């Protein structure tokens, strides 16, 4: 497997929008949403219900920060560095990456976003990111250091298999959580009945 720099595999790697580009808004008035660190889960997904509603000050200035399907976002500043894949549903919401993120747009003919997320969130990827960290207390990964980083590149066939596994794993995880929540509610209802003496 050959190694390539992330810069060679991506159309662009940019830092997210500063707060001069947007202002927080009520959900009813929001034109867009802001991606913050709390929106990323441990499975490399974006949780849409955690997005912050915003209004943009100048629509022309947001194109470079707007998430598109297949993009990868890396939480590059914070207590935990992690990456997530931008799916079609999230991209259609008009989401901007905040300044704590690096937005990576893979060249789809070379690199699938799921592959990059899987690598960055793997033990090997986390170790690589920790070596790049320039922060003492708050971790910080710069775009310039990330661009020059080399990563292994599987064949597109293997990347397709990896992407299928990535999505299947995440769906299985979400299904398991939903089932556990359903079972908890049923058990809570039984406990409530027993406490009332209704059983």
C-alpha positions in Angstrom: 0.0 0.0 0.0 1.4 3.4 -1.0 1.4 6.4 1.2 0.3 9.8 0.0 0.1 13.2 1.6 -3.4 14.3 2.6 -2.8 17.5 0.5 -2.4 15.3 -2.6 -5.6 13.5 -1.9 -7.9 16.5 -1.2 -9.2 19.4 -3.3 -9.0 21.6 -0.3 -8.2 21.7 3.4 -9.5 24.9 5.1 -10.1 26.1 8.6 -13.8 26.7 9.5 -15.7 29.9 9.7 -14.9 32.5 12.4 -17.7 34.1 14.3 -17.4 37.2 12.2 -19.2 35.3 9.4 -22.3 34.3 11.3 -24.4 35.0 14.4 -26.5 32.7 16.5 -30.2 32.7 15.7 -33.5 31.2 16.9 -34.3 27.9 15.1 -37.3 29.6 13.3 -35.0 32.4 11.9 -32.0 30.2 11.0 -30.8 30.1 7.4 -28.0 27.8 8.2 -26.5 25.6 11.0 -23.1 25.7 12.7 -21.1 22.5 13.3 -19.6 22.5 16.8 -17.5 19.9 18.6 -20.5 18.5 20.5 -22.1 17.5 17.1 -19.5 14.8 16.4 -20.1 11.3 17.9 -17.5 8.6 18.5 -18.6 6.7 15.4 -17.4 9.4 13.0 -20.9 10.8 12.4 -22.5 14.3 12.7 -25.5 14.4 15.0 -27.9 16.8 13.3 -29.9 17.5 16.4 -26.9 19.1 18.0 -26.3 21.7 15.3 -26.5 25.3 16.3 -29.0 27.5 14.3 -27.3 30.6 12.8 -27.8 33.5 10.4 -25.0 34.3 8.0 -23.9 38.0 7.6 -22.8 37.6 4.0 -24.0 34.6 1.9 -21.1 35.1 -0.6 -18.5 34.5 2.1 -19.6 31.1 3.2 -19.0 28.8 0.2 -15.6 27.6 1.5 -17.0 26.7 4.9 -20.2 25.0 3.7 -20.3 21.2 4.1 -20.8 19.0 1.1 -21.6 15.3 0.8 -18.4 13.3 1.1 -16.5 16.0 3.0 -14.6 15.2 6.2 -14.5 17.5 9.2 -11.7 17.2 11.7 -12.2 18.8 15.2 -8.8 20.3 15.2 -9.1 22.4 18.4 -10.4 21.1 21.7 -10.0 18.5 24.4 -10.6 15.6 21.9 -9.4 15.5 18.3 -11.8 13.4 16.1 -13.2 13.3 12.6 -16.6 12.8 11.0 -18.0 12.1 7.6 -20.5 14.5 6.0 -23.5 12.5 4.6 -26.1 13.8 2.2 -28.7 14.5 4.8 -26.3 16.8 6.8 -25.0 18.5 3.6 -28.6 19.5 2.7 -29.1 21.3 5.9 -26.8 24.2 5.0 -24.1 23.5 7.6 -21.0 25.6 8.2 -17.9 24.3 10.0 -16.9 26.5 12.9 -13.3 27.7 13.3 -12.5 24.7 15.6 -12.7 22.5 12.5 -10.6 21.7 9.5 -12.7 20.9 6.5 -11.2 18.4 4.0 -12.7 17.8 0.6 -11.3 14.5 -0.7 -10.7 13.9 -4.4 -13.4 11.2 -4.8 -11.5 9.5 -7.6 -8.6 8.8 -5.2 -10.0 8.9 -1.6 -13.4 8.3 -0.1 -14.4 10.4 2.8 -15.3 7.3 4.9 -11.7 6.0 4.4 -10.2 9.2 5.7 -12.5 9.3 8.7 -11.8 5.7 9.5 -8.0 6.4 9.4 -8.1 9.6 11.4 -10.3 8.0 14.1 -8.2 4.8 14.2 -5.4 4.2 16.8 -2.8 4.8 14.1 -4.5 8.1 13.0 -5.0 9.3 16.6 -1.3 8.7 17.3 -0.4 10.6 14.2 -2.6 13.5 15.2 -1.2 13.6 18.7 2.3 14.0 17.3 1.1 17.0 15.3 -0.6 18.6 18.3 0.8 22.1 19.2 -1.4 22.8 22.2 -0.4 22.3 25.8 -3.8 22.1 27.4 -6.2 22.5 24.5 -5.2 20.3 21.5 -4.5 22.1 18.2 -3.8 20.6 14.8 -2.9 23.1 12.1 -4.0 22.9 8.5 -0.4 23.2 7.3 0.8 20.2 9.3 -2.1 18.1 8.3 -1.6 18.8 4.6 2.0 17.4 4.7 1.0 14.2 6.6 1.2 10.9 4.8 -1.4 8.3 5.0 -1.8 4.8 3.5 -4.1 4.7 0.6 -6.1 1.4 0.0 -7.4 0.6 -3.5 -10.7 2.2 -4.4 -12.2 -1.3 -4.3 -11.0 -1.8 -0.7 -12.2 1.8 0.1 -15.7 0.9 -1.2 -15.7 -2.1 1.1 -14.5 0.0 4.0 -17.2 2.6 3.3 -19.9 -0.1 3.3 -18.5 -1.5 6.6 -18.3 2.1 8.1 -22.0 2.7 7.4 -23.2 -0.8 8.4 -21.3 -0.5 11.7 -22.8 2.9 12.4 -26.3 1.7 11.6 -25.9 -1.4 13.8 -24.7 0.8 16.6 -27.7 3.2 16.3 -30.1 0.2 16.1 -28.6 -1.3 19.2 -29.0 2.0 21.1 -32.6 2.4 20.0 -33.4 -1.2 21.1 -31.7 -0.6 24.5 -33.7 2.6 25.0 -36.9 0.8 24.1 -36.1 -2.0 26.6 -35.3 0.6 29.3 -38.6 2.3 28.8 -40.5 -1.0 29.0 -38.5 -2.0 32.2 -39.2 1.5 33.7 -42.9 1.1 33.0 -42.9 -2.3 34.8 -41.0 -0.9 37.8 -43.5 1.9 38.0 -46.4 -0.5 38.0 -44.8 -2.7 40.7 -44.1 0.3 42.9 -47.8 1.4 42.6 -49.0 -2.2 43.3 -50.7 -2.4 39.9 -48.9 -5.6 38.7 
